[in-house]
């Protein structure tokens, strides 16, 4: 039955979210936005940062009033005033940096993707389990209020049997951007495609069949991928990601009883419309497209997990991250994409 109103986003009570002391590895573009969001919207503490040079770490620490700056990761990890580490290094550094943190006994929040491939991801999972530590992928959209409303609508069966999901994510990048650098695991799959694949698996479950076609750019990096997935649920996903141009970035989840249309960018804060298949009935979710101001949600969920004694996130469990990586591994296999670290 079509609802009279949309569900309310679920938030943990503020008293269940402890103030963690965070260390940061990789003070780059996304780390700046993560830090700003925590500063403006949470009680999380920013304690230390490490970079490849003391100059870079010091400048970041000064900009954001972080007490400790290091040019050596091991030195930061030896600092006994840290509860958790946020890893925001380039994709090909996620696995080694996270392993170093876990082996030092630190809980880790790893920027998406969790790792380059499912094999690396499974190794992180095994290490975290063996040490009783929380290891979580910072797939930030999963922790947004918007996505919680989406999950509740799907759980309640409001859309009926879901047969089709369509989504795209294309952006224009200048030729000097790291996304074109094969030495940094470039191409659209890890940066852009991970949102598409994770979203389709969240809605439709595991894929039983994947068909992928792609197009390269000079230098050997994949520039575009189109993906068809047939999920165990019977749903079909049609996904496209590209580095060649900006695309609308929207998504559609089409069920027998209702269709949910997400404005672009579908993975970021923004609007969506739920429309009944019969009758002129609609509901609209509206929120400011303030994008990265909402990064604090992933950090607060991480802190809540630790307060609850959890070593895996109920929202973004490592099993979901590994399923996403496995699907992307198959896409890359069909497109002939092999990262340097895999050679």
C-alpha positions in Angstrom: 0.0 0.0 0.0 1.3 3.4 -0.9 2.3 5.3 2.3 0.8 8.5 3.5 4.2 9.9 4.4 7.9 9.0 4.1 9.7 7.3 7.0 11.7 9.4 9.4 15.5 8.9 9.3 16.8 6.9 12.2 19.6 8.4 14.3 21.3 7.0 17.3 20.8 9.0 20.5 23.6 11.6 21.0 24.6 10.0 24.3 25.3 6.7 22.5 28.0 8.4 20.3 31.3 8.7 22.1 33.9 11.3 21.4 36.7 9.5 19.6 40.2 10.8 19.1 40.9 10.5 15.4 44.2 10.2 13.5 44.2 10.9 9.8 46.4 9.3 7.1 46.5 11.2 3.9 45.6 14.9 4.3 44.2 15.5 0.8 41.0 16.8 -0.8 38.5 14.3 0.8 40.2 14.5 4.2 39.7 18.3 4.2 36.0 17.8 3.8 35.8 15.0 6.3 37.6 17.2 8.9 35.4 20.2 8.2 32.3 18.2 8.5 33.4 16.7 11.9 34.4 20.2 13.1 31.1 21.8 12.2 28.6 18.9 13.0 30.0 16.6 15.6 31.9 16.2 18.9 34.5 13.9 17.4 38.1 15.0 18.2 40.8 15.5 15.6 44.0 14.6 17.3 46.8 13.7 14.8 47.6 13.7 11.1 50.4 12.1 9.1 51.6 12.8 5.6 54.6 12.0 3.4 56.2 15.2 4.5 56.3 17.1 7.8 55.5 20.3 5.8 52.3 18.9 4.4 51.2 17.3 7.7 52.1 20.5 9.6 50.2 22.7 7.2 47.1 20.5 7.5 47.3 20.4 11.3 47.7 24.2 11.5 44.7 24.8 9.2 42.4 22.6 11.2 43.9 23.0 14.7 45.0 19.4 15.0 47.5 19.1 17.9 49.9 16.5 16.4 51.5 16.2 12.9 53.8 13.4 11.7 55.7 12.5 8.6 55.8 8.9 9.6 52.7 6.7 10.0 54.3 4.3 12.5 55.2 7.3 14.7 51.6 8.4 14.6 50.3 5.0 15.4 52.6 4.8 18.4 50.9 7.8 19.8 48.7 6.4 22.6 46.1 9.1 22.4 44.3 7.8 19.4 41.1 5.7 19.3 40.5 5.4 15.5 42.3 6.1 12.2 40.7 7.6 9.1 42.5 6.5 5.9 42.2 8.9 3.0 45.2 8.0 0.9 45.0 7.1 -2.9 43.2 3.9 -3.7 46.3 1.8 -4.0 47.4 2.7 -0.5 44.2 1.8 1.3 45.2 -1.8 1.8 48.7 -1.4 3.1 47.8 1.6 5.2 44.9 -0.2 6.8 46.9 -3.3 7.4 49.5 -1.2 9.2 46.8 0.3 11.4 45.2 -2.9 12.2 48.5 -4.6 13.1 49.1 -1.6 15.4 45.8 -2.4 17.2 43.8 0.6 15.8 40.2 0.7 14.6 40.1 1.9 10.9 37.6 3.9 8.8 38.8 3.5 5.2 37.7 5.8 2.4 35.9 3.9 -0.4 36.8 1.7 -1.9 37.8 -0.5 1.0 40.7 -2.0 -1.1 41.7 -2.5 -4.7 40.0 -5.9 -5.0 38.1 -8.6 -3.0 41.3 -10.5 -2.1 42.7 -7.4 -0.4 39.4 -6.7 1.2 39.1 -10.3 2.6 42.6 -10.0 4.1 41.6 -6.8 5.9 38.5 -8.5 7.2 40.5 -11.5 8.5 43.0 -9.2 10.2 40.3 -7.1 11.8 38.4 -10.2 13.1 41.6 -11.8 14.5 42.3 -8.6 16.5 38.8 -7.8 17.5 38.9 -4.4 15.7 36.3 -2.4 13.8 37.2 -2.0 10.1 34.7 -0.1 8.1 34.5 1.3 4.5 33.6 5.0 4.4 30.9 4.6 1.7 29.5 7.9 2.9 26.2 7.7 1.1 25.1 4.6 3.1 25.1 6.6 6.3 23.1 9.6 5.0 19.6 10.2 6.3 18.4 9.9 2.7 19.7 6.4 2.3 18.1 5.4 5.6 14.7 6.5 4.3 15.4 4.5 1.1 16.3 1.4 3.0 13.1 1.7 5.1 10.9 2.0 2.0 12.6 -1.1 0.5 12.3 -3.0 3.8 8.6 -2.1 4.0 8.0 -3.4 0.5 6.5 0.0 -0.6 7.8 -0.4 -4.2 6.5 -4.0 -4.6 8.6 -6.4 -6.6 11.6 -4.4 -7.8 12.5 -5.3 -11.4 14.7 -2.5 -12.7 17.4 -0.2 -11.4 19.0 2.4 -13.7 21.8 4.7 -12.5 24.7 6.6 -14.0 27.7 8.5 -12.7 29.8 10.5 -15.2 32.2 13.4 -14.5 34.5 15.5 -16.6 38.1 15.4 -15.4 41.1 17.3 -16.8 43.9 15.2 -18.2 46.2 15.9 -15.3 43.8 14.5 -12.7 45.0 11.4 -10.7 42.0 9.5 -12.1 43.9 9.1 -15.4 47.0 7.8 -13.6 47.5 4.1 -14.0 50.0 4.1 -11.1 47.2 5.3 -8.8 44.6 2.6 -9.9 43.0 5.2 -12.1 39.8 4.8 -14.2 36.2 5.3 -13.2 35.4 2.0 -11.4 36.9 2.7 -8.0 36.0 6.4 -7.9 32.6 6.6 -9.6 31.6 3.0 -10.4 31.8 1.9 -6.7 28.8 4.1 -5.9 26.8 2.5 -8.7 27.7 -1.1 -7.9 27.2 -0.6 -4.1 23.8 1.0 -4.7 22.6 -1.8 -7.1 23.7 -4.5 -4.6 22.0 -2.6 -1.7 18.7 -2.7 -3.6 18.9 -6.0 -5.5 21.3 -8.1 -3.6 24.1 -10.3 -5.0 24.4 -10.4 -8.8 24.2 -13.8 -10.5 25.3 -12.5 -13.9 27.4 -9.5 -15.0 27.9 -8.2 -18.5 30.3 -5.3 -19.0 31.6 -3.3 -21.9 34.2 -0.5 -21.7 36.3 2.1 -23.5 39.9 3.0 -22.8 41.7 6.4 -22.8 45.2 6.9 -23.9 47.7 5.7 -21.4 45.9 2.4 -20.7 43.3 3.5 -18.2 39.7 2.6 -18.7 37.6 5.7 -19.4 34.0 4.3 -19.5 32.1 1.3 -18.5 28.5 0.1 -19.1 27.3 -2.7 -16.9 24.3 -5.0 -16.9 23.7 -7.0 -13.7 21.1 -9.7 -13.2 20.6 -10.1 -9.4 19.5 -13.1 -7.5 16.3 -11.3 -6.6 15.4 -11.1 -10.3 16.1 -7.4 -10.5 18.2 -6.1 -13.4 20.6 -3.1 -13.0 21.7 -1.0 -15.9 24.7 1.1 -14.9 27.1 3.5 -16.7 30.1 5.4 -15.5 32.4 7.6 -17.5 35.4 10.0 -17.2 34.6 11.6 -20.6 31.8 14.0 -19.6 29.3 15.1 -16.9 26.1 13.1 -16.9 22.9 13.7 -14.9 24.0 11.3 -12.2 20.4 10.2 -11.3 19.0 6.9 -10.5 15.7 5.0 -10.7 14.4 2.1 -8.7 11.3 0.8 -10.5 9.0 -1.6 -8.6 5.7 -3.1 -9.5 3.7 -0.8 -7.2 5.9 2.4 -7.2 8.9 4.0 -8.7 11.5 5.9 -6.8 13.5 8.5 -8.8 16.6 10.1 -7.3 17.9 13.4 -8.5 21.6 13.6 -9.4 23.9 13.0 -7.8 22.0 10.0 -6.5 24.6 9.1 -3.9 24.8 12.5 -2.4 22.4 14.5 -0.2 19.5 15.7 -2.4 15.9 15.0 -3.5 14.0 12.0 -4.6 10.4 11.3 -5.6 8.3 8.2 -4.8 5.5 7.8 -7.4 2.7 5.2 -7.3 2.3 3.0 -10.4 -1.4 3.6 -10.4 -3.2 6.8 -9.4 -1.7 10.3 -9.0 0.1 9.8 -5.7 3.6 11.1 -5.0 5.8 11.7 -2.0 9.0 13.8 -2.2 12.1 13.8 0.0 13.8 17.2 -0.1 17.0 18.3 1.6 19.8 20.8 0.8 22.5 19.4 -1.5 25.1 20.3 1.0 27.1 17.2 0.0 30.2 16.8 2.0 28.9 18.6 5.1 27.2 15.2 5.8 30.4 13.2 6.0 30.1 13.3 9.8 27.4 10.7 9.7 29.9 8.0 8.8 32.2 9.0 11.7 29.4 9.1 14.2 28.1 5.7 13.1 31.7 4.3 13.5 31.8 5.8 17.0 28.4 4.4 17.8 29.6 0.9 16.7 32.5 1.1 19.1 30.3 2.2 22.0 28.0 -0.8 21.2 31.0 -3.2 21.2 30.5 -4.0 17.5 33.4 -5.0 15.3 31.3 -4.8 12.1 28.9 -2.1 10.9 25.3 -3.1 10.6 24.8 -0.4 7.9 28.0 -1.1 5.9 29.2 -4.5 7.0 32.5 -5.8 5.4 30.4 -8.4 3.6 28.7 -5.7 1.6 32.1 -4.1 0.9 33.5 -7.4 -0.3 30.4 -8.1 -2.5 30.9 -4.7 -4.1 34.6 -5.4 -4.7 33.9 -8.9 -6.1 31.4 -7.4 -8.6 33.9 -4.7 -9.6 36.6 -7.4 -10.0 34.3 -9.2 -12.5 33.7 -6.0 -14.4 37.4 -5.3 -14.5 38.1 -8.9 -15.6 35.7 -8.6 -18.6 37.2 -5.2 -19.5 40.8 -6.3 -19.1 41.5 -3.8 -16.3 44.5 -4.9 -14.2 45.9 -2.6 -11.6 49.7 -2.3 -11.3 49.6 -3.9 -7.8 47.9 -7.0 -9.2 50.5 -7.6 -11.9 
